[in-house]
Amino acid sequence: MSRQVVRSSKFRHVFGQPAKADQCYEDVRVSQTTWDSGFCAVNPKFVALICEASGGGAFLVLPLGKTGRVDKNAPTVCGHTAPVLDIAWCPHNDNVIASGSEDCTVMVWEIPDGGLTLPLREPVVTLEGHTKRVGIVAWHPTAQNVLLSAGCDNVILVWDVGTGAAVLTLGSDVHPDTIYSVDWSRDGALICTSCRDKRVRIIEPRKGTVVAEKDRPHEGTRPVRAVFVSDGKILTTGFSRMSERQVALWDTKHLEEPLSLQELDTSSGVLLPFFDPDTNIVYLCGKGDSSIRYFEITSEAPYLHYLSMFSSKESQRGMGYMPKRGLEVNKCEIARFYKLHERRCEPIAMTVPRKSDLFQEDLYPPTAGPDAALTAEEWLGGRDAGPLLISLKDGYVPPKSRELRVNRGLDTGRRKTAPEASGTHGSDAIPRLEEEMKKLQATVQELQKRVERLEETVQAK
């Protein structure tokens, strides 16, 4: 009788551990908007989540350590005039976040260290160019100040946030129908998109050319999601003709047949994939599900290996994913999710069980750091570069807020210009405000003198 050999993997026993009640964010009103985005964005400083707002769109930003019950009057970021659909933290600046909304605009905001003390209504820059609601925002992984947005007008715009200008446009000739997902490659040279026309496309955004495309990667009619994974492969999630959820792995050079195709279950929620390039693990989180599945991707057949599943009782309304530099390496934490319930945000740590407290180099190879490898001009000029890597051996300490540099000369009539790094005001703002204050004081003194002269005249008569 032959014995079945179990594949050896250091991630076979990864398990999910939900945070205790006092480490959750309680009493938050998560948005009821119907849209297939995560509704949550996290970095080593802040957690942001899209919340219910009357008469406009808003999202809540909390310092990571500010757990417990959230005051119902807590200040929000509330500059949009319609519901917010997607948010994304800048990978090169933990104080800068972008938001896309049903009001057809993209806004970029700066959050001061320590969080908000007053409602934030004025963005640093408003990016206007879409004619329908904006459902996807995604920062370039290695170039400074490059932001992508996709709208329901079937257009993808790439912005240079430092000037507030759209520098690249992929029109409706590339995507004839609604865009379901957009993902940058690790070096930012390509983007991978899925569309309602049932095609997945690999696009070189600077040239506007489709490098490769696959028609009907999944036979079903429900939305497909696609992300880049390691070694030039892409992973897609979708539905079969019988409405069974599927996950598939593809080689971008040979898209005729999938390297692996697995059927999962018959739930109706769209699966959101999160890929970790350091461990080659992909996590699948379905909106409305109460579980997180995870798979390991290898370079040899069968390529996609099911590891395990984290399950809980309550379903998730959204999900945020912490960058690797925000994890606790001394606890062998390889991923952390922020699960949105109806009134709560719950951290879930994915941990590899190890007996030693020492730094585990095999679990934490050098990972993407907070510094950009390229400027926007270099990337637009044709240069590509992978992320600048850092070691997590001594833990990660978030850098201080970087000085804000604003290029006002290139601002083309927009309401605001934008940050190249971080801060709260432009370097010339304080002297300008002081000058205005002096002028106002002089005006007040002049008015007081006039009032005194008028009173003397009245008394004399």
Residue pairs with C-beta under 8 A, 6 or more apart in sequence:
6 12
7 305
9 296
9 305
9 307
10 352
10 362
10 363
11 279
11 281
11 296
11 307
11 334
11 352
12 307
12 308
13 308
13 352
13 353
14 281
14 294
14 307
14 308
14 334
14 350
14 351
14 352
15 308
15 310
15 350
15 351
15 353
16 292
16 310
16 348
16 349
16 350
16 351
17 348
17 349
17 350
17 351
18 312
18 339
18 346
18 347
18 348
19 346
19 347
19 348
19 349
22 67
22 68
23 67
23 347
24 67
24 68
24 344
24 345
24 346
24 347
25 47
25 49
25 62
25 66
25 67
25 68
25 70
25 344
25 345
25 346
26 68
26 69
26 70
26 343
26 344
27 69
27 70
27 72
27 343
27 344
28 49
28 51
28 60
28 70
28 343
28 344
28 345
29 51
29 52
29 343
30 39
30 49
30 50
30 51
30 52
30 317
30 318
30 340
30 341
30 342
30 343
30 345
31 39
31 50
31 51
31 52
31 83
31 84
32 52
33 50
33 83
33 85
35 85
35 86
35 135
36 180
36 223
36 270
36 272
36 287
37 85
37 86
37 135
37 136
37 318
38 86
38 272
38 318
38 319
38 320
38 321
39 49
39 50
39 87
39 317
39 318
39 319
39 340
40 47
40 48
40 49
40 50
40 87
40 318
40 319
40 320
40 338
40 340
40 345
41 47
41 48
41 49
41 87
41 88
41 89
41 97
41 320
42 48
42 64
42 89
42 320
42 321
42 322
42 323
42 326
42 336
42 338
43 89
43 94
43 322
43 323
43 326
44 64
44 94
44 322
44 323
44 325
44 326
44 396
44 398
45 63
45 64
45 94
45 95
45 113
45 398
46 61
46 62
46 63
46 64
46 89
46 94
46 97
46 111
46 115
47 61
47 62
47 64
47 320
47 338
47 345
48 59
48 60
48 61
48 62
48 77
48 87
48 89
48 97
48 320
49 59
49 60
49 318
49 320
49 338
49 340
49 345
50 57
50 58
50 59
50 60
50 83
50 84
50 85
50 87
50 318
51 58
51 59
51 60
51 76
53 76
53 78
53 83
56 78
56 80
56 81
56 82
56 83
57 78
57 80
57 81
57 82
57 83
57 84
57 99
57 101
57 102
57 103
58 76
58 77
58 78
58 80
58 84
59 76
59 77
59 84
59 87
59 99
60 70
60 74
60 76
60 77
61 76
61 77
61 97
61 111
61 115
61 116
62 70
62 74
62 115
63 114
63 115
64 326
66 115
74 116
75 116
75 117
75 118
75 119
75 120
76 116
76 119
76 120
77 97
77 99
77 109
77 111
77 116
77 119
77 120
78 119
78 120
78 121
79 107
79 109
79 120
79 121
79 122
79 123
80 99
80 101
80 102
80 103
80 105
80 107
81 101
81 103
82 101
82 102
82 103
82 133
83 101
83 102
84 99
84 100
84 101
84 102
85 100
85 101
85 102
85 133
85 134
85 135
86 99
86 100
86 134
86 135
86 136
86 137
87 97
87 98
87 99
87 100
87 137
88 97
88 98
88 137
88 138
88 139
89 96
89 97
89 139
90 96
90 97
90 98
90 139
91 139
91 141
91 323
91 368
91 370
92 139
92 144
92 370
92 371
92 372
92 421
93 370
93 402
93 419
93 421
93 422
94 370
94 398
94 399
94 422
95 110
95 111
95 112
95 113
95 401
95 422
95 423
96 108
96 109
96 110
96 111
96 124
96 419
96 422
97 108
97 109
97 111
98 106
98 107
98 108
98 109
98 137
98 139
98 147
98 149
98 161
99 106
99 107
99 109
99 137
100 106
100 133
100 134
100 135
100 136
100 137
100 149
100 151
101 107
101 133
101 134
102 133
102 134
103 133
104 128
104 130
104 131
104 132
104 133
104 134
104 151
105 126
105 127
105 128
105 130
105 134
106 126
106 127
106 130
106 134
106 137
106 147
106 149
106 159
107 123
107 125
107 126
107 127
108 123
108 124
108 125
108 127
108 147
108 161
108 418
108 419
109 120
109 123
109 124
110 124
110 404
110 419
110 422
110 423
110 424
111 120
112 401
112 424
113 400
113 401
122 416
123 416
124 416
124 417
124 418
124 419
125 161
125 164
125 414
125 415
125 416
125 417
125 418
126 164
126 414
126 415
126 416
127 147
127 149
127 157
127 159
127 161
127 164
127 166
127 414
128 414
129 155
129 157
129 166
129 169
130 149
130 151
130 153
130 155
130 157
131 151
131 153
131 155
132 151
132 152
132 153
133 151
133 152
134 149
134 150
134 151
134 152
135 150
135 151
135 152
135 179
136 148
136 149
136 150
136 179
136 181
136 182
137 147
137 148
137 149
138 147
138 148
138 149
138 182
138 183
138 184
139 146
139 147
139 148
140 146
140 147
140 148
140 184
140 188
140 379
141 184
141 185
141 186
141 187
141 188
141 368
141 387
142 187
142 188
142 372
142 373
142 374
142 379
142 384
142 385
142 386
142 387
142 388
143 188
143 372
143 373
143 374
143 375
143 376
143 378
143 379
144 162
144 372
144 374
144 375
144 376
144 420
145 160
145 161
145 162
145 375
145 376
145 418
145 419
145 420
146 158
146 159
146 160
146 161
146 188
146 376
146 379
147 158
147 159
147 161
148 156
148 157
148 158
148 159
148 182
148 184
148 191
148 205
149 156
149 157
149 159
150 156
150 157
150 179
150 182
150 193
151 157
151 179
152 178
153 172
154 171
154 172
154 175
154 176
154 177
154 178
154 179
155 169
155 170
155 171
155 172
155 175
156 169
156 170
156 174
156 175
156 179
156 182
156 191
156 193
156 205
157 166
157 168
157 169
157 170
158 166
158 167
158 168
158 169
158 205
159 165
159 166
159 167
160 167
160 376
160 380
161 376
161 418
161 419
162 376
162 406
162 407
162 410
162 417
162 418
162 419
162 420
163 407
163 410
163 411
163 412
163 417
163 418
164 410
164 411
164 412
164 414
164 416
164 417
164 418
165 410
165 412
167 376
167 380
168 205
168 206
168 208
168 380
169 208
170 203
170 205
170 208
174 201
174 203
174 208
174 210
175 193
175 195
175 197
175 201
176 195
176 197
177 195
177 196
177 197
178 195
178 196
179 193
179 194
179 195
179 196
180 193
180 194
180 195
180 196
180 223
180 224
180 225
181 193
181 194
181 223
181 224
181 225
181 226
181 227
182 191
182 192
182 193
183 191
183 192
183 193
183 226
183 227
183 228
184 190
184 191
184 228
185 191
185 192
185 228
186 228
186 277
186 386
186 387
187 384
187 385
187 386
187 387
188 379
188 384
189 204
189 384
190 202
190 203
190 204
190 205
190 211
190 228
191 202
191 203
191 205
192 200
192 201
192 202
192 203
192 226
192 227
192 228
192 234
193 200
193 201
193 203
193 226
194 200
194 223
194 224
194 225
194 226
194 236
195 201
196 223
198 215
198 216
198 224
199 213
199 214
199 215
199 216
200 213
200 214
200 217
200 224
200 226
200 234
200 236
200 250
201 210
201 212
201 213
202 210
202 211
202 212
202 213
202 234
202 252
203 209
203 210
203 211
204 211
206 379
206 380
206 382
211 252
212 252
212 253
212 255
213 255
214 250
214 255
217 224
217 226
217 236
217 238
217 248
217 250
217 258
218 224
218 236
218 237
218 238
218 239
218 240
218 246
218 248
219 239
219 240
219 241
220 238
220 239
220 240
220 241
220 242
220 243
220 244
220 246
221 239
222 238
222 239
222 243
222 268
222 270
223 238
223 270
224 236
224 237
224 238
225 236
225 237
225 238
225 270
225 271
225 272
225 273
226 234
226 235
226 236
227 234
227 235
227 273
227 275
227 282
228 234
228 275
229 235
229 249
229 275
229 277
229 280
229 282
229 297
230 277
230 280
230 297
231 299
232 251
232 252
232 253
233 249
233 250
233 251
233 252
233 259
233 297
233 303
234 249
234 250
234 252
235 247
235 248
235 249
235 250
235 273
235 275
235 282
235 297
235 304
236 247
236 248
236 250
237 245
237 246
237 247
237 248
237 270
237 271
237 272
237 273
237 284
238 245
238 246
238 248
239 245
239 246
240 246
240 263
243 266
243 268
244 263
244 264
244 265
244 266
245 263
245 264
245 265
245 266
245 267
245 271
245 286
246 261
246 262
246 263
246 264
247 261
247 262
247 264
247 271
247 273
247 284
247 295
247 304
248 258
248 260
248 261
248 262
249 258
249 259
249 260
249 261
249 297
249 303
249 304
250 258
250 259
251 259
259 301
259 302
259 303
259 304
260 302
260 303
260 304
262 304
262 306
264 271
264 284
264 293
267 286
267 288
267 289
268 288
269 286
269 287
269 288
269 289
270 286
270 287
271 284
271 285
271 286
272 284
272 285
272 286
272 287
272 319
273 282
273 283
273 284
274 282
274 283
274 284
274 285
274 319
274 321
274 335
274 337
275 281
275 282
275 283
276 282
276 283
276 324
276 334
276 335
278 324
278 364
278 365
278 367
279 296
279 334
279 363
280 296
280 297
280 298
281 294
281 295
281 296
281 297
281 307
281 334
281 335
282 294
282 295
282 297
283 292
283 293
283 294
283 321
283 335
283 337
283 350
284 292
284 293
284 294
284 295
285 292
285 316
285 319
285 337
286 316
287 316
287 317
287 318
287 319
288 315
288 316
288 317
289 315
289 316
290 311
290 312
290 313
290 314
290 315
290 316
291 309
291 310
291 311
291 312
292 309
292 310
292 337
292 348
293 306
293 308
293 309
294 307
294 308
294 309
294 310
294 350
295 304
295 305
295 306
295 307
296 304
296 305
296 307
297 303
297 304
297 305
298 305
310 348
310 350
312 339
314 341
316 339
316 340
316 341
317 340
317 341
317 342
318 339
318 340
319 337
319 338
319 339
319 340
320 337
320 338
320 340
320 345
321 335
321 336
321 337
321 338
322 335
322 336
322 337
322 338
323 368
324 364
324 367
324 368
324 392
325 367
325 368
325 369
325 370
325 390
325 392
325 396
326 336
326 396
327 333
327 334
327 335
327 336
327 392
328 349
329 359
329 360
329 363
329 364
329 392
329 393
329 395
330 357
330 359
330 395
331 349
331 351
332 351
332 352
332 353
332 354
332 360
332 363
333 349
333 350
333 351
334 350
334 351
334 352
334 363
335 349
335 350
336 347
336 348
336 349
336 350
337 347
337 348
337 350
338 345
338 346
338 347
338 348
339 345
339 346
339 347
339 348
352 360
352 363
354 360
359 392
359 393
361 393
364 391
364 392
364 393
366 389
366 390
366 391
367 389
367 390
367 392
368 387
368 388
368 389
368 390
369 387
369 388
369 389
369 390
370 390
370 398
370 399
371 388
372 388
373 385
373 386
373 387
373 388
374 383
374 384
374 385
390 396
401 421
401 422
401 423
401 424
402 421
402 422
402 423
403 421
403 422
403 423
403 427
404 419
404 420
404 421
404 422
404 423
404 424
404 425
404 426
404 427
405 419
405 420
405 421
405 427
406 417
406 418
406 419
406 420
406 426
406 427
407 417
407 420
408 417
408 426
411 417
417 426
